[in-house]
Amino acid sequence: MPTDALLDRFLTELTAAAPVAVWAHGSLAGGDYQEGRSDLDLIAVLDGPITARTVWGLARLHARLRAEPLAARLHCSYLTPDTIDGARRRHLTWAHQRLFKRPVTPVTRRELHTFGRVLHGEPPAGLLPPVPDGELTGFVVADQRDFWRREVDRVGNWTQNEWIDVGLTTFARAVVTLRDGRLISKREALDVLPALGAPGEVVEDIRRRRYGEPVPPTPQWTARRSELTRNYLGPAIDGLVASYA
């Protein structure tokens, strides 16, 4: 499989950086991975400080991987044993074909503890501090309130498949985390959304593109889908935040 080939080559190339551990999270670890459609979400813990030389080496590593069919979907954040604590700390990350810094969120950290997949080295429990329930729920509420609610008002985003898919499934996952204290997959989120009042035709559109045979949307459907999603998500997020903030 292309996924296995990419992971094998990545781990081989990463040997020079002396990884203490490499973990998968997201759909690759949670049993909902769809080859060619899902991202490969990874965390690597390196033995030692991340210096300018390290950054240069990682940039070259990812450049060498570009010939692999799924390389554009591989995302990896690089931590060290000294920087692994603290969900607000920003870590060197390769995603969207470039290096930048971003946090490893409480959701990702909880995923790693709950169902993280060990690709190399020590398991998450041996290195990664646990995520308190209050920290997880606080992050989920803030993400809906401060990011997603603001983005709902930016009309241009919602003509894109990715915004429709992630916006709706993230909302459903937030509801279940806040209500039940557990994490769910995107497949489970699609099952939950109709009961939360989400527009059924949009949910089925996401399901078809993720698990079935996708059909390019017409301009009319793109516009209607955007309107249905935004009209649903705005009040839904407001209600969620009011209940849990």
C-alpha positions as CSV (number, residue, x, y, z in Angstrom):
1,M,0.0,0.0,0.0
2,P,1.2,3.5,-0.7
3,T,0.6,4.5,2.9
4,D,2.8,1.7,4.3
5,A,5.5,2.5,1.8
6,L,5.5,6.2,2.7
7,L,5.6,5.5,6.4
8,D,8.4,3.0,6.0
9,R,10.5,5.5,4.0
10,F,9.7,8.3,6.4
11,L,10.9,6.2,9.4
12,T,14.0,5.2,7.6
13,E,14.9,8.8,6.6
14,L,14.2,10.0,10.1
15,T,16.8,7.7,11.7
16,A,19.5,10.3,11.3
17,A,17.5,12.6,13.6
18,A,17.6,10.0,16.4
19,P,13.9,9.8,17.2
20,V,12.9,8.6,20.7
21,A,9.4,7.9,19.4
22,V,7.1,8.3,16.4
23,W,3.3,8.2,16.9
24,A,0.3,8.4,14.6
25,H,-2.9,10.1,15.7
26,G,-6.1,11.1,13.9
27,S,-7.8,8.7,11.5
28,L,-4.5,6.8,10.9
29,A,-4.6,5.7,14.5
30,G,-8.3,5.7,15.1
31,G,-9.4,3.2,12.5
32,D,-11.1,5.6,10.1
33,Y,-8.2,6.1,7.7
34,Q,-9.1,6.3,4.0
35,E,-6.1,5.9,1.7
36,G,-5.7,8.9,-0.6
37,R,-8.3,10.9,1.2
38,S,-7.2,11.1,4.8
39,D,-4.1,12.9,6.1
40,L,-1.3,11.0,7.8
41,D,-1.0,12.8,11.1
42,L,2.3,12.0,13.0
43,I,4.2,13.2,16.1
44,A,8.0,12.6,16.3
45,V,9.9,13.0,19.5
46,L,13.5,13.7,18.8
47,D,16.4,13.1,21.2
48,G,17.9,16.5,21.6
49,P,17.3,20.2,20.9
50,I,15.9,21.2,17.6
51,T,18.6,23.4,16.1
52,A,19.0,25.2,12.8
53,R,20.9,22.1,11.6
54,T,17.9,20.0,12.6
55,V,15.5,22.2,10.8
56,W,17.6,22.1,7.6
57,G,17.8,18.3,7.9
58,L,14.1,17.9,8.3
59,A,13.4,20.2,5.3
60,R,15.7,18.0,3.2
61,L,14.0,14.9,4.5
62,H,10.5,16.0,3.4
63,A,11.9,17.2,0.1
64,R,13.2,13.7,-0.6
65,L,9.7,12.3,0.2
66,R,7.9,14.3,-2.4
67,A,8.2,11.6,-5.0
68,E,6.0,9.3,-2.8
69,P,2.3,9.3,-3.9
70,L,0.8,10.4,-0.6
71,A,3.6,12.7,0.6
72,A,1.5,15.8,0.4
73,R,-0.8,14.3,3.1
74,L,1.9,13.5,5.6
75,H,1.9,16.0,8.5
76,C,4.4,15.7,11.4
77,S,5.1,17.8,14.5
78,Y,8.6,17.5,16.0
79,L,8.9,17.6,19.8
80,T,11.8,16.8,22.2
81,P,11.6,15.3,25.7
82,D,12.3,18.8,27.1
83,T,9.6,20.5,25.0
84,I,6.8,17.9,25.1
85,D,4.9,19.4,28.0
86,G,2.4,22.2,27.6
87,A,-0.4,22.4,25.0
88,R,0.3,26.1,24.2
89,R,3.9,25.5,23.2
90,R,4.5,25.8,19.5
91,H,6.4,23.0,17.8
92,L,8.2,22.7,14.5
93,T,5.7,21.1,12.1
94,W,5.7,19.9,8.5
95,A,2.3,20.3,6.9
96,H,0.9,21.6,3.6
97,Q,4.3,21.2,2.1
98,R,6.1,23.6,4.4
99,L,7.7,23.9,7.8
100,F,6.2,26.2,10.4
101,K,5.3,26.1,14.1
102,R,2.0,25.2,15.8
103,P,0.8,23.7,19.1
104,V,0.0,20.0,19.6
105,T,-3.5,20.6,20.9
106,P,-5.2,18.9,23.9
107,V,-7.4,17.0,21.5
108,T,-4.3,15.5,19.7
109,R,-2.7,14.8,23.1
110,R,-5.8,13.0,24.3
111,E,-6.0,11.0,21.1
112,L,-2.4,9.9,21.6
113,H,-3.2,8.6,25.1
114,T,-6.5,7.0,24.0
115,F,-5.7,5.3,20.8
116,G,-2.3,6.6,19.5
117,R,-0.4,4.2,17.2
118,V,3.2,3.6,18.0
119,L,5.3,3.5,14.9
120,H,8.7,3.7,16.6
121,G,10.1,3.8,20.2
122,E,8.3,4.5,23.4
123,P,4.5,4.7,23.7
124,P,2.8,8.1,24.5
125,A,2.1,7.2,28.1
126,G,5.9,7.0,28.8
127,L,6.6,10.5,27.6
128,L,3.5,12.6,27.2
129,P,1.8,14.1,30.2
130,P,-1.9,13.3,30.5
131,V,-4.6,15.8,29.5
132,P,-6.9,16.9,32.4
133,D,-10.6,16.8,31.4
134,G,-10.9,20.6,32.1
135,E,-8.1,21.4,29.8
136,L,-9.7,19.3,27.0
137,T,-13.1,20.8,27.3
138,G,-11.8,24.3,27.7
139,F,-9.9,23.9,24.4
140,V,-12.9,22.4,22.6
141,V,-15.1,25.3,23.6
142,A,-12.5,27.9,22.7
143,D,-11.9,26.3,19.3
144,Q,-15.6,26.5,18.4
145,R,-16.0,30.0,19.8
146,D,-12.8,31.7,18.7
147,F,-12.0,29.9,15.5
148,W,-15.0,28.1,13.9
149,R,-17.7,30.7,14.8
150,R,-15.6,33.5,13.2
151,E,-14.9,31.4,10.1
152,V,-18.6,30.7,9.6
153,D,-19.0,34.4,8.6
154,R,-16.3,34.2,5.9
155,V,-18.4,33.1,3.0
156,G,-15.5,32.3,0.6
157,N,-14.2,29.4,2.7
158,W,-17.4,27.4,2.4
159,T,-17.3,26.8,-1.3
160,Q,-14.4,24.3,-0.6
161,N,-14.9,20.7,0.3
162,E,-12.4,20.8,3.1
163,W,-14.2,23.5,5.0
164,I,-17.6,21.8,4.7
165,D,-16.2,18.5,5.8
166,V,-14.0,19.6,8.7
167,G,-16.4,22.3,9.9
168,L,-19.3,20.0,10.3
169,T,-17.4,16.9,11.6
170,T,-15.4,19.1,14.1
171,F,-18.6,20.5,15.5
172,A,-20.1,17.0,16.0
173,R,-17.0,15.8,17.6
174,A,-17.0,18.8,19.9
175,V,-20.5,18.1,21.0
176,V,-19.8,14.5,21.9
177,T,-16.6,15.4,23.7
178,L,-18.3,18.0,25.8
179,R,-21.5,16.0,26.4
180,D,-20.0,12.5,26.9
181,G,-16.3,13.1,27.6
182,R,-15.1,11.0,24.7
183,L,-13.4,11.4,21.3
184,I,-15.1,10.1,18.1
185,S,-14.0,9.5,14.5
186,K,-15.2,11.4,11.5
187,R,-17.3,8.4,10.5
188,E,-19.0,8.5,13.9
189,A,-19.4,12.3,13.6
190,L,-21.4,11.8,10.3
191,D,-23.7,9.4,12.2
192,V,-24.2,12.0,15.0
193,L,-24.8,15.1,12.8
194,P,-28.4,14.3,11.7
195,A,-29.6,14.0,15.3
196,L,-27.9,17.4,15.9
197,G,-30.1,19.0,13.2
198,A,-27.4,19.2,10.5
199,P,-28.7,19.4,6.9
200,G,-29.0,15.8,5.8
201,E,-28.1,16.3,2.2
202,V,-24.8,18.0,3.2
203,V,-24.0,15.1,5.6
204,E,-24.6,12.6,2.8
205,D,-22.5,14.6,0.4
206,I,-19.6,14.4,2.9
207,R,-20.1,10.7,3.4
208,R,-20.1,10.0,-0.3
209,R,-16.9,11.9,-0.9
210,R,-15.1,10.3,2.0
211,Y,-16.3,6.7,1.7
212,G,-18.0,6.3,-1.7
213,E,-17.6,7.6,-5.2
214,P,-17.2,11.4,-5.2
215,V,-18.9,13.4,-7.9
216,P,-17.6,16.9,-8.7
217,P,-20.2,19.4,-7.3
218,T,-22.1,21.7,-9.7
219,P,-21.9,25.4,-9.1
220,Q,-25.5,25.4,-7.9
221,W,-24.8,22.6,-5.3
222,T,-21.7,24.3,-4.2
223,A,-23.6,27.5,-3.4
224,R,-26.5,25.7,-1.8
225,R,-24.2,23.5,0.3
226,S,-22.4,26.6,1.5
227,E,-25.6,28.3,2.5
228,L,-27.0,25.3,4.3
229,T,-23.8,24.7,6.2
230,R,-23.3,28.3,7.3
231,N,-27.0,28.7,8.3
232,Y,-26.7,25.6,10.4
233,L,-23.3,26.0,12.0
234,G,-23.6,29.6,13.2
235,P,-26.6,29.1,15.5
236,A,-25.4,25.6,16.4
237,I,-22.0,26.8,17.6
238,D,-23.6,29.7,19.5
239,G,-25.8,27.3,21.3
240,L,-22.9,24.9,22.2
241,V,-20.8,27.7,23.5
242,A,-23.7,29.1,25.6
243,S,-24.2,25.7,27.2
244,Y,-20.6,24.9,28.0
245,A,-18.6,28.2,28.2
